[in-house]
Amino acid sequence: MAGDKSIDIALINYDVELITEKGKTYILNDALLSLTWAEQDGQLAQKATIGLVNCKVGESKHKLFSLAKLNCIIRIYGKWGSGRKKLLEGSIWEWQYTHAQNKDFSISVYDPLIRLQQCKDFKYFSKGLSTPAILSNICSDWGIPLNYQWKKQITHEKKVFNGETISNMIIKLLNEVKNQTGEKYTALYKNGKLVISGYGTNKDVYEFTGKNTISTSDKLSLENLVTKVKIIGKSNDKGRSKVDAVVNGNLKYGVFQEIIKRDSDKNIGKAKAEAKATLQDRGQPEESIQVNAPDLPFLRKGDAVEMSAGNLNGTFYVTGVSHNATSRQMTMTLIRKKSA
């Protein structure tokens, strides 16, 4: 695999460890039937799905299904000829046993950010706080350290979150930054922290060519196109709202109009910036790119890759990736790096 470094696919191996309630560690490699893990756009937590034979492991006298209980820790490691790296650590979130001839069972594992996707809270933040300041407050309440690496941040208006999930609060705040700056971000769990960064921060950028790519798919659609944004002011006592501004984009495909509602907490300058960012993000036909390739277990959401396969040429960013250790393949969803 070309790039800053070369990876020999034949050298890639995977290890799965179980840490039981009593703190004992078992290697599950001999019991593995299937192993996949993925992280997708719009979701904070990484998820693994593991199929296991209900056998005895290590020196234990107990069958595996009685050891791998809910909330026990699972660690997935990858090896590719240059050491061993942890790919995912999380807790068993779902457990399912099937009484059949093979007596196998399956578990679903999520990293610690799953709790932010499931738990709800009420939060209030006064006007004038920065994005990192608000996120640090939210994360500290839930014991998740924050590593804010993204070069983009804004000063927010008053924020009121009324019984929303913690992950929804985080994504809403980051989307406000994206909408005002036109820059995309990635949010994921890494080295025990919630890491917020821009796209393409990986040091080693790998190249996928026709020789090392299984298949590519590239689709264009007008489904989410926006070519015109109308900014609407606060409604009066009769419920009427005036048009504060209209921002046009490329009208080549006709008028596809979006509305931005401006209340007293959003000035016209910020509303226009949001309109321009919307046109920058959605002002061209939506492109959906999917690539199947041999697995690089360390590849994550937000990484940059080089493509020269099918009709894909240039630098792309990974918006989602699903790894399959059983087939030793992965599926990536990509977006093109836009020209400066």
N, C-alpha and C positions, 0 to 999 in steps of 0.2 A: 504494500500500500504506500503510494508515494506521499511525500509531505516533508515536514521538518524531521520526522523520524519514519522508519519503516516498521511495519508490524507483520510478522509471519503468522497468518491465520492458523496454521497447523499447530502452533505453540500455545494457542489460547485454551485455557482450562478454567473451570469454575468450581468453587467450594461453597457449600452451604453448612452453616453452623446453627445449632439450636442451643440456647441457654435456658435451662429449665427453671421452674419456680425455686428450686433449691440451689440454683447457681451453678449446676454442673453443665459442662459443655460437651455436646456430641456432634460429630461430623456426620452429615446426612447423605453424603455422596452416593453410597451404595444403595440407599433407599429411594433415590430420586427417580420418578417416572417422567416428570416434566418440570421445566423451570422457565418462567417468563417474568419480565418486569418492565415497567413503562412509566413515563411521565408525559403528560399531555398539556397543550396550551390551555390556559384558563383554570388549571388545577394546581394547587400548591404541592400536594403530597405525591410521592412516588409509591407505586403499588407493585407488589410481586404476587404471582400466583404459582403455587408449588404443588405438584402431585407426588404423593409418597406411598410406598409400600408399607403396610402395617407390620413391620418386622422388628426384631430386637436389634438395638444398635449398641456398639461399643461393648462395655462390660455390664450393661444394664440387663436385669432379668425381666424388665417390663417391656411390653410392646410400645412402639413409637407413638401410637395415638393417645396413650395415657400420659406421655411425657410432653408432647407438643400441645399445651393447653392455651386457651385464650390469654392474651397479654404476655406470653413468653416471648423472649427476644429471638429474632432470626437475623443472621448476618450472611450476606452474599459477598463472596470475594471473586476476583478475576486474576488470572495469571497469564502473561503473554511473553515470557522469556526475559523479563526485566524486573522481577520482583512480584509481589502480591499486593493487590490494592483492594480496599473495601469499596464495594459498589453500592450497597444498600444495607442499612441497619434499621430495623423497625420491629413492631410487635405484631403478634398474630391477632388479627382483627375478626376473621371469620374462619370457621372450622366445620368441615363436612365429612362425615364418614359414610361410606357406601358398603352395605353388607352384600357382597357378591363373592364369587369364587376367589378373586384375587385379594379381597378385603383391603382395598386401598382407600386412601382418604386424601383430601385436598385442604390446603390452608391459603388464606389471603393475608398478605403482610403489607402494612403501611408504615412509612416513616413517621416521626413524631408530628409532622404538620397536619396529619389527619385529624388531630384533636381541634385544630383551628378551623377545619372544614365542618366539624360537627357541633362545636360549642357556640352558643349565642351569648350576647352581652349588650348592655346599654353603655354608650360612651358619648361624652360631650367634649368638644375642643373649641376654644375661643378663636376668634379671627387672628391671623398673623403668625401662626405656627408653621414651621417648615415641615416638609414631608418626612425627613428622618426623625424629627422630634416627635411627631404624632405616632409614627410606626414604632419607635423605641418605647413609647408609653404603652402601646397596645401589646407589644411582644413581651415586655417585662411582666405584665400581669399574668402571662401564661408560661413564664419560665423559658421562653425561647430567645436566646441571644440574637441580636440583629447585626448583620454585616452589610451596611449600605455602601456598595461600591459604585452604584450608578452615578454618572457625572451630572445627571439631570435631577433637579428638584425645584419645587415652587413654594411660594407662601400661600397657604390655603385660607379660604374664607371660613366662617364658622361651620363646624361639622357636628351633626347630630346623628348618631347611629342608634336606631330604636329597635332593639331585639334582633339584630342581624348577626349572622355567623361572623366569627373573627376573620376568616379567610375573605369573606365578602367585603368587610371593612378595608382590609389590606389591598385587595384588588381594585376597589373603587378609588382609593387614594392614588394608587399607582397609575390607574387609567386617567385620572385628572392630569397628572404630569404628562402622560403620553399625549393626551388630547391638546394640551397647551404648547408642547414642545415639538410634537411630531416624531418623537423618538420612541422606539419600542424597548421593552425591558423584559427581563426574565427573573422569575422568583422561584427559588428551589432550596432544598435542605442540603447543606454541605458542611462537613466537619463540625457537626453539632450546632450549626447556626442557620437562620434564615438569611440567605444571601440574595441581595437585590443588585442586579448588574445590567449593563447594556448587552446587546448581542455581540458575539465575536470576540470575547475576552480570552478564549483559549490560546495558549502559546503554540501548541502543535496543531497545525491545520492539515487535515488529511484530504487526499485527492481521490475521487471516485471516477474511474474511466470506464469505457465499454468493456475492458478486460476484467475489472473487479466489481462490476455492478450487475446484479441479477436482472432487474427490470426498473423502468422509470415510467411515470405517468404524469402528464401535464395537462390541466384543464383550465379553460378560460370561461368566465361567466359574467353577465351583467347584473346578477342577482343583487349584490350589495353596493352597486355603483352609486356614487354621489357626485353630481356635477354643479350643484347649486345649494347654498346654505342660506336660509332666511333666519335672521335673529329677531326674536319676538320679545318685546318688553313686558313688564309686569302688568297684569290686567287691572282695569279700573273697577269702580263699584258696580258697574253694569256688566262686568265680565268680558269687556272688550280689551284687546291688546293691540298696540300699534307695532308696526314693523320698524325696528331700530336700524337695521342694516341688511343688505343682501350682498353675499360674497359669491362670485361666480368662479367656477373652475373651467376645465376643458369641456366645452359643450359639443364636442365632436359626435358623441353618441346621443345627444339630445339632453333634455332636462330631467334629472333625477334629483329631486329636492329633499333636503334634510332640514329639520327645524331645531334651533337651539333656543331654549327659553331662558331669558335673562331675568333673574329676580334682583332684589335690592342688594344681595351679597356678591353679585357678579357685575363688574363694570363693563362698559362696552369694549374696552381694549382687550380684556381677557376673553370676552365672547368672540371677538373677531379673530384672536389668536387660535381659539378652539375651532372656529370655522375653517381657518386656513389649514390647521393640522388635520381636520377631518378630510378636506379635499386632497391633502397630500397622501393620507393613508388610504382613502377609498375613491380617489378621483380617477382611477383607471380600472378596467375590468379585473375582477377578482381572479387570481391565479391559485389553483390548488395543485401542489406538487407532492408526489409520493415516490420514494425510492426504496427498493429492496436491495440489500447488499449483504455480504458476509459480515458477521457481527464484530463490532468494535465495542466491547463491553463498557468501556469508560466514556463513550460518547454521550453527551448530555444535552438537554434542552438549552438553547442559547448559543451552542457552539457554532463556529463557522466551518464550512467545508468547501472544497473546490470540486466542481463538477465538470466533466467533459464526457457525458454519456447521453445517448439519444439526442434530443434537441436542447439539453441543458448544458450551458457553458458559462463559466464564471464562478463568482463567490456566492454562496447561499448560506442562510442561517437555519438551524434546526429549531423548529417550533414544537416538535413532539417526536418522541422516539420510543419504540417498543423493541426490547431485546428478547430473543428466543434462544436460550442456551441449548435446548434440545436439538433444534435444527441448525444452530450456530449461524443464524441469520438475524437481521434487524430490519425494521421498517421505519423510515424517517419521513416526516412531513417537513417541507422546506418552504422558505420564502427567499426571493432574490434580494441580494444586497443592492440597494438603490444607489445610483451614481450621485456623487457629491454635486 
